């Protein structure tokens, strides 16, 4: 099958996703909040997930290899996770300060993971990698960081470089993002 045929088949099977994309373009830059999951001609719009599967707006069932960048290690809508969320939600959804729950989770993590003496929680993987880069630069006194060529490390300027490189030139590439922050050394994995 040619790429052109694959795109034509995709468009024929996903008219509702195309309609949603056109609606999104009117109110969202690029029609998508997750630019790292965008692909031409338009992304499929997800309506639900269960376990390792997701369904798009056109009713197509797909195997979810992304699992929200592995944060859904137990899959979508795991009954035990849903129950735990429901039980916790009756006491509040999100607090602007510390809670005992985060202490207990930190204790579990530092007990189970060798070499992890302390832990800092973040709101997203992007925020976590921003903290990691900042701490690494402060600790080493160096401005240069390394990232895996063609890999996703979050959506901030320090690491949103060469996420989808041209395979013909990727292995030879190294350089820096347009932002004048730390120099980024890209390595093909």
N, C-alpha and C positions, 0 to 999 in steps of 0.2 A: 504494500500500500504506500502510495506517495504521501508526502506531507500535505499537499494540496487536497487530496482525497480525504485524508484524516480530518482536516479543518472543515471541509464541506460536510462530512458526516456529523461532526461535532455540532455545527450550526443547525443542521436538520433535526438533531435530537434534543436541542436545548433552546427552544424559542422563548420559554418563560425566563430563563437566565439572561438571554439577550435583552428582553423587555426590562427586566430589573436593572441590568447594567445601564441601559439608556436612561432609566429613571434616576439612577444613582449619579450619573454624569451631571445631572442638573443641580445636584445639591452637595456633591462630594468631589473634591479635586481628584481627577483620575477615575472617579466612579467606584472607589474602593478604599477602605481604611487599612487594608493589609497589603501594601504594595509588594511585599515579598512573595505573595501567593498569586499575584496577577500574572496572566499570560494572555497572549493574543489568540483569538480576536476579542475575547472577553472571558472572565472567569465564570464557573458554574456557581450558582448561589445555593448555599446549603440551608435546608429547612429543619433537619433533625439528625441526630446521631444515636446509635445504640451499639455498645461494645466497640468493635473495630470497624464498624460500618457507618456511613453517612448517606443521606438521601438529598438530592438536589431539588430545586424548585420544579423540575420537570419529572420528578418521580424516579429518577435513575439512582439505583443503589450502587455505591462505590465503596471500595476498601480504603480506609483512611490510613495511609502510611505516615501522614504528618502527625496526627494526634496532638494538634496544637503545639507543635515543636516539642513533643514528648511530655508535656505537662499532664497529659491525660493517659498516664501509663496504665491505668486500670480501664481505659476505654471510656466511651461516652455513656452517661446515664447509668453508671454502675449502681445497682440498688443500695448497696451499703454506703456508698458515698452520698447518694441522694438523701438517704435517711439521716446521715450525720449532718448534712447541710441543713435539712429541715429542722432537726433538733437544735442546732446552734443558732439558726436564724431567729427563733422566738426570743432570744436574748439580745438581739441587735445584729446588724449586718456588717458594719465596718466602723471602726473607732479611730478617732484622730490621735490616739495615744496608745501606750502599751497595755497589754492584757495578760492575765495569767496563762491563757492558752498558748501564747507565743513562747513563754518560758518553758512550759511542759514540752512543746514541740522541739525547742532547742535542746532540751535535756535528752530527748529521745535520739535526735540526730547526732549529738556529740558523743553519746554512749555507743551508738551502733556503727559509726563511721570512724575507723582508726585515723588518727592524725588530725581530726577536726576538733579543735579545742573550743572554738567559739563559732558562732554563725550570725550572719546579718541577713535578715529577710528583706526582700525587695518586692515591689508591686508587679514587676514583669522581668522577663529575661533581658530585655533591653536595659532596664534600670540596673539589673545585676551586673551586666557586662560593663556598663559605665562606671559603676563602683569598682569593679575588678581592675579596669584599666587605670583609674585614678589611684587606687591603692598600690598597684604594681609600679607605676611611675614614681610615686612618692617614696616607696620602699627602696627601689633601685637607683633613684636619681637619674634615670634615663628617660629620654623622650620618645624613643623608638619602641614600637610594639610589633608583635608578629600575629598574623591571623592566617587561617587556612584559606587558600585560594579556592574560590567557588563555593564557599560555605557561608551559611548565615550565622551571624554573631550578634544580631540585634539591629535596631534601626536608628542608630545614632552615628554621627559623622566619623567617629574614630574607627568604626568597623563596617560601615555600610559602603564598602569599596570592593569592587571585583567580586560581587556575589554571583553573578552569572557571566563569567568571562567568555571571550572567544576561545574555544579550545585550541585553536591553532597557535595562539600567542600567549596563552595563560601561563604555561610553564616558564617562559622567559620573563614574564612581567614582574616587576616590583616597582613600587612607587609610593605615592602619597595621595590622599584624598584632596579635594579642593579646599577643605577647611584647613586652617593653619594651626592645627593642633599637633598631636604627636605624629611622627613619621610612621607610616605603616609598611611593614615588610610583609609582602604576601608570599605564601608558600603553597605550592600545589600539594594536595594530600592524595 
